[in-house]
Amino acid sequence: MQGELSSLSSSVANELEIMALANVDAVHYSTKIEGNKLTLKQVTKVLTGNLKGFKQERNIKEVLNYSKVRSLLFEKADKGNILTGPLILEAHRLLEKSIVEGTLKGHFRDGQNVIRDSRTGSIVYLPPEYQEVPSLMKSLIAFIIDSRLKSISPLILAPIFHYRFVTIHPFLDGNGRMARLFTNFISYSSGYNVSKYAALEKQHEKDMGTYYRALRTLQGNNFYDIPKDINITSWLEYWLSCMKETYKEALKRVGNIESSFDTFDPALNRLSRALGLFKRHKTLNAAQYQTLMGLGRTQAVSDLNELVKKGQIKKIGGGRSTVYKII
């Protein structure tokens, strides 16, 4: 499936639109798992800078931050960065920016936390003591790096990381989102780039009951009761089944772009693609933008004015020498 995706994506004309759609899905479904109230349409608007009618509250910040961390990890992977403790802390700091303060972001937890049933409030899982978190995370990272050097498949290592990360529960907030982000990072940085075109997070949210059961039946109620040699094959099989469905969706999108956007706002989609162009070219004049986007002069100027208005690009100079640059 990865081979087929690589072959199709190498010649697809609308890659930026597909990536924008995958980003919306990943952000929406991962934050929704954790209780974010925004709809898919609202998330689409937020990610394209259309905040009219929205209040700058936690739901908005969660969505924007998740998208920024996702972009950061793609960038790090493309540059050859590997999984490290500082990268995890950097990502968490960005994930929780303007949501929590002090040592609650960008630091492993300094107190005990618990996972509770959202309906009854009863404790369903008790993670390890906070004093053990740094050493447990160090061991997990070393295991992933060492296993990659031994050529163990990232399609095995990614779900192992996910399971062990949420079992350690290293942060007071954001553990589920971080696990999903770095699971994608591990697979993407090893050549399985399906997350550019479809969202694994969508498969987890589609049946959250199965997702949580697959994890919690292995965790039990207490970290210290988990056997050292526990067999997590059931979780690996569940995760791989979700990955397979993600590939199916990615192949459908790449192979048939028209069917991918039937619920996507065309105007918002076009502006997302425009931002992609500015990230790649840095500076464009109106004529260049018009040509690259395949638009008429009036629509091109309208788009540029809209992006300037939203504060996503800035206008430099005037008259024939006017150019636009991403902020």
C-alpha positions in Angstrom: 0.0 0.0 0.0 2.9 2.4 0.7 4.4 1.5 -2.6 1.2 2.3 -4.4 0.8 5.5 -2.5 4.3 6.6 -3.3 3.7 5.9 -7.0 0.4 7.8 -7.2 1.5 10.8 -5.0 4.6 11.4 -7.2 2.4 12.6 -10.0 -0.7 14.0 -8.2 -1.5 17.6 -9.2 -3.4 18.5 -6.1 -1.1 17.2 -3.3 -1.5 20.4 -1.2 -5.3 20.1 -1.1 -5.0 16.5 0.0 -2.5 17.4 2.7 -4.8 20.2 3.9 -7.7 17.8 4.2 -5.6 15.3 6.0 -4.5 18.0 8.4 -8.0 19.0 9.2 -9.0 15.4 9.8 -6.0 14.7 12.0 -6.6 17.9 14.1 -10.3 17.5 14.4 -10.5 13.8 15.2 -7.5 13.7 17.6 -8.8 16.7 19.7 -12.4 15.4 19.5 -11.2 12.2 21.2 -10.1 14.3 24.1 -13.4 16.2 24.3 -12.9 19.2 21.9 -16.3 20.6 21.0 -15.6 22.0 17.5 -17.2 20.4 14.5 -15.2 19.4 11.4 -16.5 22.4 9.5 -15.5 24.7 12.4 -12.0 23.2 12.6 -11.6 23.8 8.8 -12.5 27.5 9.3 -10.1 27.9 12.3 -7.2 26.3 10.4 -7.6 28.6 7.5 -7.6 31.7 9.7 -11.3 32.3 9.6 -12.0 33.1 13.3 -15.0 35.3 12.7 -17.7 34.3 15.2 -15.3 32.3 17.4 -14.0 33.1 20.8 -10.4 32.5 21.6 -11.0 29.8 24.1 -9.5 26.4 24.9 -11.2 24.5 22.0 -9.7 27.0 19.5 -6.2 26.8 21.1 -6.2 23.0 21.2 -7.0 22.9 17.4 -4.4 25.5 16.4 -1.7 24.0 18.6 -2.2 20.5 17.4 -1.9 21.6 13.8 1.3 23.5 14.7 2.9 20.5 16.4 1.9 18.3 13.5 3.7 20.6 11.1 6.7 20.8 13.4 7.1 17.1 13.5 6.7 16.7 9.7 9.5 19.4 9.4 11.7 17.6 11.9 11.2 14.3 10.2 12.0 15.7 6.8 15.2 17.1 8.2 16.2 13.7 9.5 15.6 14.4 13.2 15.0 11.3 15.4 12.9 10.7 18.5 14.5 12.4 21.5 13.4 13.6 24.9 14.0 17.3 24.1 11.8 16.9 21.0 9.0 15.4 23.0 9.2 18.3 25.5 9.4 20.9 22.8 6.3 19.4 21.1 4.4 19.3 24.4 5.3 23.0 25.1 3.8 24.0 21.8 0.8 21.7 22.2 -0.1 23.3 25.5 0.8 26.9 24.6 -1.7 29.4 26.1 -3.7 26.5 27.5 -1.7 25.7 30.7 1.1 27.6 32.4 4.4 26.9 34.2 5.7 23.4 34.5 2.4 22.0 33.2 3.8 22.4 29.7 7.1 21.2 28.3 7.9 19.3 31.5 7.2 15.8 32.6 4.6 15.7 35.4 5.7 16.5 38.9 2.7 14.9 40.6 0.5 11.9 40.4 -2.4 11.8 37.9 -5.1 9.3 37.2 -7.4 8.3 34.3 -11.0 8.4 35.2 -14.2 7.2 33.6 -15.8 10.3 32.1 -19.3 9.2 33.1 -18.8 7.8 36.6 -15.7 9.6 37.7 -14.2 6.4 39.0 -10.5 5.7 38.5 -9.9 3.3 35.6 -6.1 3.5 35.5 -3.3 4.6 37.9 0.0 5.5 36.1 3.4 5.2 37.7 4.7 7.6 40.3 6.0 10.9 38.8 9.5 10.3 40.1 9.9 7.4 37.8 8.6 9.2 34.6 12.0 10.5 33.4 13.7 7.1 33.6 10.7 5.4 32.0 10.7 7.8 29.1 14.4 7.6 28.7 14.1 3.8 28.4 11.2 4.0 26.0 13.1 6.4 23.7 16.3 4.3 23.8 14.2 1.2 23.0 12.7 2.8 19.9 16.1 4.1 18.7 17.8 0.8 19.3 15.1 -1.2 17.7 15.2 0.9 14.5 19.0 0.3 14.4 18.1 -3.4 14.5 15.8 -2.9 11.5 12.6 -3.7 13.5 9.7 -2.4 11.4 8.4 1.0 12.4 4.9 -0.5 11.8 5.6 -2.5 15.0 7.5 0.2 16.9 4.9 3.0 16.3 2.1 1.2 18.1 4.5 -0.1 20.8 5.4 3.5 21.5 1.8 4.6 21.6 0.9 1.9 24.1 3.9 2.5 26.3 3.6 6.3 26.2 0.0 6.4 27.4 0.8 3.8 29.9 3.6 5.9 31.4 1.3 9.0 31.1 4.3 11.4 31.4 2.3 14.6 31.4 -0.5 16.0 33.4 -2.4 17.0 30.3 -2.1 16.1 26.6 -0.9 12.5 26.8 -3.4 11.1 24.2 -2.7 13.8 21.7 1.1 13.5 22.2 0.9 9.7 21.7 -1.0 10.0 18.4 1.3 12.8 17.1 4.5 10.9 17.9 3.1 7.6 16.6 2.7 9.3 13.3 6.2 10.8 13.6 7.8 7.4 14.0 6.1 5.9 11.0 6.4 9.0 8.8 10.2 9.5 9.6 10.7 5.9 8.5 9.1 6.3 5.1 5.5 5.4 5.8 4.2 8.9 4.9 0.4 8.1 4.8 -0.2 10.7 7.5 0.4 13.4 4.8 -2.7 12.2 2.9 -5.1 10.7 5.5 -5.5 10.7 9.3 -4.9 7.7 11.5 -6.6 9.7 14.3 -9.8 9.5 12.3 -9.8 5.7 12.6 -9.3 5.8 16.4 -12.2 8.3 16.8 -14.5 6.4 14.5 -14.9 3.7 17.2 -13.5 5.2 20.4 -14.9 2.3 22.5 -12.6 -0.2 20.6 -9.7 2.2 20.8 -9.9 2.6 24.5 -10.6 -1.0 25.2 -7.6 -2.1 23.1 -5.4 0.0 25.4 -7.1 -0.4 28.8 -7.5 -4.2 28.7 -3.7 -4.3 28.6 -3.1 -1.5 31.1 -5.3 -2.9 33.8 -6.0 -0.7 36.8 -2.5 0.0 38.0 0.8 0.5 36.2 2.6 -1.7 38.8 0.3 -4.6 38.2 1.2 -4.8 34.5 3.4 -7.9 33.8 6.9 -7.1 32.6 6.5 -9.6 29.7 2.9 -8.6 28.8 1.9 -9.7 25.3 0.4 -6.6 23.4 -0.3 -8.4 20.1 -4.0 -7.5 20.4 -3.1 -3.8 20.5 -0.7 -4.1 17.5 -3.3 -5.9 15.5 -5.9 -3.2 16.3 -3.5 -0.4 15.4 -2.4 -2.0 12.2 -6.0 -2.5 11.1 -6.5 1.3 11.7 -3.4 2.0 9.7 -4.7 -0.2 6.8 -7.9 1.8 6.7 -5.9 5.0 6.7 -4.0 3.8 3.7 -7.2 2.9 1.9 -8.5 6.5 2.5 -5.2 8.0 1.4 -5.1 5.9 -1.8 -8.7 6.9 -2.6 -7.9 10.6 -2.2 -4.7 10.5 -4.2 -6.2 8.4 -6.9 -9.5 10.3 -7.1 -9.1 13.8 -5.9 -12.7 14.8 -6.8 -14.3 12.4 -4.3 -12.1 13.7 -1.4 -13.6 17.2 -1.0 -17.4 16.8 -1.2 -17.7 18.1 2.3 -14.8 20.6 2.0 -15.5 24.3 1.5 -13.8 25.2 -1.9 -12.9 28.7 -0.9 -11.3 27.6 2.3 -9.6 24.8 0.5 -8.1 27.2 -2.1 -6.8 29.5 0.6 -5.2 26.5 2.4 -3.4 25.7 -0.9 -2.4 29.3 -1.2 -0.7 29.2 2.2 1.1 26.0 1.1 2.4 27.9 -1.9 3.7 30.8 0.2 5.4 28.4 2.6 7.2 26.9 -0.4 8.0 30.1 -2.4 8.2 32.6 0.6 7.5 35.6 -1.6 5.1 35.9 -4.6 3.7 38.8 -6.7 0.1 38.8 -7.8 0.9 37.5 -11.3 3.0 34.6 -10.0 0.2 33.7 -7.5 -2.4 33.9 -10.3 -0.3 31.6 -12.5 0.5 29.0 -9.8 -3.1 28.8 -8.6 -4.6 28.8 -12.1 -6.9 31.7 -11.3 -8.2 34.8 -13.0 -6.8 38.1 -12.1 -9.8 39.3 -10.1 -9.9 36.1 -8.0 -6.2 36.1 -7.4 -6.2 39.7 -6.1 -9.3 38.9 -3.9 -7.4 35.9 -2.4 -4.3 37.9 -1.6 -6.4 40.7 0.0 -8.2 38.1 2.1 -5.0 36.5 3.3 -3.6 39.9 4.1 -6.8 40.7 6.0 -6.5 37.5 8.0 -2.9 38.3 8.9 -1.4 35.2 7.2 0.6 37.1 4.6 1.8 40.7 4.4 1.9 43.1 1.5 5.3 44.6 0.7 5.9 47.6 -1.5 3.4 49.2 -3.9 2.3 49.4 -7.6 4.1 47.0 -10.0 6.7 46.2 -7.4 4.2 44.8 -4.8 4.9 41.4 -3.5 3.3 39.2 -0.8 5.2 37.3 1.9 4.0 34.7 4.5 4.1 35.9 8.0 
